[in-house]
């Protein structure tokens, strides 16, 4: 596994945990769609708030809407914020 792939996996795992907590869905996976899981604007703000605490950077809530799965959002976070 390349370093970039490993980082994306770690970030995706982090986001799965955050999505699970915020949405109250313990079986949520990397490919679970935010909207289909019952997400709304309040939960999107909660997700970005948790993520910001971990990575130390402000993450626009619009990213949750544009990249609604933990896997897709992880790729953007890694690219835009250099999560390690």
Helices and strands as residue ranges (DSSP letters): H 3-23, H 41-55, H 62-66, H 70-81
